[in-house]
Amino acid sequence: MKTAQMHATRAVVRYNSRHRLLRLWRPAGVEGAHLAATLEGLLVAVSRYQARQLLLNMQQLPPISPDLQTWLQTNWLPRLRQTEVRRLAVLLPTEVYNRMVVEGLLLASAHRVLPYEVQYFSELSATLDWLMNAELPSKEQDWRLFRHTPALVRCHRLRWSQQPA
């Protein structure tokens, strides 16, 4: 798993090459003025890693201005459609206004056939379960520790968890 830090925007991008999954994690406190730069950097990372799955954590999203909404609708989302992303998971903002804006933007972009499947979530565990088909740990602390266990142990854990009771 590769981790890159977007210093200007304080966003963290993690890439899992096995699942071709790119995760954008925006810590609380990042200003709304940096959101466009963060999303531009994300598109660069999607292209660089040829990600097929994208997880956008928008839970702590700062207020989205009308200008930013227009830019997302006319500039960023059309370029996302041109990438190799096939599954988009969105952790919805906790603030009601931003949640409506994000859902509205994605709904408006769906008037054309989307080249990717979109799912909305309120919990990280459900998001990772959907993206990984429950193959990887679904808790944030387990995700961090996952690579520290031997592959054989991970395989046995997966096999044991799939056995009927």
RODO-891937 format. One record per residue (C-alpha): residue number from 0; x, y, z. Coordinates in nm, 2 decimals. Example, Ala and Ser with C-alpha at 12.3 -4.5 7.8 and 13.67 -1.06 7.14 Angstrom:
BEGIN
(site 0 (1.23 -0.45 0.78))
(site 1 (1.37 -0.11 0.71))
END
This chain:
BEGIN
(site 0 (0.00 0.00 0.00))
(site 1 (0.14 0.34 -0.09))
(site 2 (0.06 0.66 0.10))
(site 3 (0.11 1.01 -0.04))
(site 4 (0.06 1.33 0.15))
(site 5 (-0.07 1.64 -0.04))
(site 6 (0.11 1.89 0.17))
(site 7 (-0.07 2.21 0.04))
(site 8 (-0.41 2.06 0.11))
(site 9 (-0.32 1.83 0.40))
(site 10 (-0.51 1.54 0.24))
(site 11 (-0.39 1.19 0.25))
(site 12 (-0.41 0.95 -0.05))
(site 13 (-0.36 0.58 0.00))
(site 14 (-0.34 0.33 -0.28))
(site 15 (-0.39 -0.04 -0.25))
(site 16 (-0.24 -0.20 -0.57))
(site 17 (-0.40 -0.54 -0.52))
(site 18 (-0.75 -0.39 -0.53))
(site 19 (-0.65 -0.09 -0.74))
(site 20 (-0.82 0.12 -0.47))
(site 21 (-0.74 0.48 -0.41))
(site 22 (-0.86 0.64 -0.08))
(site 23 (-0.88 1.01 -0.02))
(site 24 (-0.88 1.10 0.34))
(site 25 (-0.95 1.46 0.43))
(site 26 (-0.87 1.53 0.80))
(site 27 (-1.09 1.77 0.98))
(site 28 (-0.98 2.13 0.97))
(site 29 (-0.89 2.15 0.60))
(site 30 (-1.02 2.47 0.45))
(site 31 (-1.28 2.48 0.17))
(site 32 (-1.05 2.70 -0.04))
(site 33 (-0.81 2.40 -0.07))
(site 34 (-1.08 2.15 -0.18))
(site 35 (-1.04 2.22 -0.56))
(site 36 (-0.66 2.17 -0.53))
(site 37 (-0.72 1.85 -0.33))
(site 38 (-0.95 1.71 -0.60))
(site 39 (-0.71 1.81 -0.88))
(site 40 (-0.44 1.62 -0.70))
(site 41 (-0.67 1.32 -0.66))
(site 42 (-0.73 1.31 -1.04))
(site 43 (-0.35 1.31 -1.09))
(site 44 (-0.32 1.02 -0.85))
(site 45 (-0.61 0.83 -1.01))
(site 46 (-0.43 0.86 -1.35))
(site 47 (-0.09 0.78 -1.20))
(site 48 (-0.20 0.46 -1.02))
(site 49 (-0.47 0.37 -1.28))
(site 50 (-0.71 0.32 -0.99))
(site 51 (-1.03 0.12 -1.07))
(site 52 (-1.19 0.19 -0.73))
(site 53 (-1.21 0.53 -0.55))
(site 54 (-1.31 0.60 -0.19))
(site 55 (-1.39 0.97 -0.12))
(site 56 (-1.42 1.04 0.25))
(site 57 (-1.63 1.36 0.26))
(site 58 (-1.74 1.33 0.62))
(site 59 (-1.56 1.64 0.74))
(site 60 (-1.61 1.84 0.42))
(site 61 (-1.61 2.22 0.48))
(site 62 (-1.90 2.43 0.34))
(site 63 (-1.92 2.40 -0.04))
(site 64 (-1.96 2.74 -0.21))
(site 65 (-2.18 2.78 -0.52))
(site 66 (-1.87 2.85 -0.73))
(site 67 (-1.71 2.53 -0.62))
(site 68 (-2.04 2.34 -0.69))
(site 69 (-2.03 2.48 -1.05))
(site 70 (-1.66 2.39 -1.09))
(site 71 (-1.73 2.03 -0.97))
(site 72 (-2.03 1.99 -1.20))
(site 73 (-1.87 2.14 -1.52))
(site 74 (-1.50 2.06 -1.47))
(site 75 (-1.41 1.79 -1.22))
(site 76 (-1.69 1.53 -1.25))
(site 77 (-1.66 1.51 -1.63))
(site 78 (-1.28 1.45 -1.60))
(site 79 (-1.35 1.18 -1.34))
(site 80 (-1.57 1.00 -1.59))
(site 81 (-1.27 0.98 -1.83))
(site 82 (-1.06 0.79 -1.58))
(site 83 (-1.04 0.41 -1.54))
(site 84 (-1.25 0.43 -1.21))
(site 85 (-1.52 0.16 -1.21))
(site 86 (-1.65 0.19 -0.85))
(site 87 (-1.69 0.51 -0.66))
(site 88 (-1.77 0.49 -0.29))
(site 89 (-1.86 0.82 -0.11))
(site 90 (-1.86 0.86 0.26))
(site 91 (-2.12 1.13 0.29))
(site 92 (-2.07 1.46 0.47))
(site 93 (-2.21 1.47 0.82))
(site 94 (-2.34 1.82 0.77))
(site 95 (-2.69 1.82 0.61))
(site 96 (-2.63 2.10 0.36))
(site 97 (-2.30 1.95 0.22))
(site 98 (-2.47 1.60 0.21))
(site 99 (-2.74 1.74 -0.01))
(site 100 (-2.49 1.92 -0.23))
(site 101 (-2.28 1.61 -0.28))
(site 102 (-2.58 1.39 -0.35))
(site 103 (-2.72 1.65 -0.59))
(site 104 (-2.39 1.68 -0.78))
(site 105 (-2.36 1.31 -0.83))
(site 106 (-2.73 1.28 -0.92))
(site 107 (-2.70 1.56 -1.18))
(site 108 (-2.39 1.40 -1.33))
(site 109 (-2.59 1.07 -1.37))
(site 110 (-2.81 1.21 -1.65))
(site 111 (-2.55 1.05 -1.88))
(site 112 (-2.45 0.69 -1.84))
(site 113 (-2.17 0.67 -1.58))
(site 114 (-1.87 0.45 -1.65))
(site 115 (-1.86 0.36 -1.28))
(site 116 (-2.09 0.23 -1.01))
(site 117 (-2.16 0.48 -0.73))
(site 118 (-2.26 0.39 -0.37))
(site 119 (-2.31 0.63 -0.07))
(site 120 (-2.22 0.54 0.28))
(site 121 (-2.23 0.69 0.63))
(site 122 (-1.98 0.44 0.79))
(site 123 (-1.63 0.35 0.68))
(site 124 (-1.68 -0.02 0.76))
(site 125 (-1.97 -0.06 0.52))
(site 126 (-1.78 0.13 0.25))
(site 127 (-1.47 -0.09 0.28))
(site 128 (-1.70 -0.40 0.28))
(site 129 (-1.86 -0.29 -0.04))
(site 130 (-1.53 -0.20 -0.21))
(site 131 (-1.34 -0.51 -0.10))
(site 132 (-1.64 -0.75 -0.11))
(site 133 (-1.57 -0.80 0.26))
(site 134 (-1.22 -0.95 0.18))
(site 135 (-1.02 -0.70 0.39))
(site 136 (-1.07 -0.57 0.74))
(site 137 (-1.34 -0.31 0.76))
(site 138 (-1.24 -0.12 1.07))
(site 139 (-0.99 0.17 1.04))
(site 140 (-0.76 0.03 1.30))
(site 141 (-0.76 -0.31 1.13))
(site 142 (-0.68 -0.15 0.80))
(site 143 (-0.37 0.00 0.94))
(site 144 (-0.25 -0.33 1.09))
(site 145 (-0.36 -0.55 0.80))
(site 146 (-0.02 -0.55 0.62))
(site 147 (0.16 -0.64 0.94))
(site 148 (0.01 -0.99 0.95))
(site 149 (0.16 -1.27 0.73))
(site 150 (-0.03 -1.34 0.41))
(site 151 (-0.09 -1.70 0.52))
(site 152 (-0.26 -1.59 0.84))
(site 153 (-0.48 -1.35 0.64))
(site 154 (-0.57 -1.63 0.40))
(site 155 (-0.67 -1.87 0.68))
(site 156 (-0.87 -1.59 0.86))
(site 157 (-1.06 -1.53 0.53))
(site 158 (-1.12 -1.90 0.48))
(site 159 (-1.24 -1.96 0.84))
(site 160 (-1.47 -1.66 0.82))
(site 161 (-1.64 -1.80 0.51))
(site 162 (-1.71 -2.14 0.65))
(site 163 (-2.08 -2.21 0.72))
(site 164 (-2.17 -2.24 1.08))
END
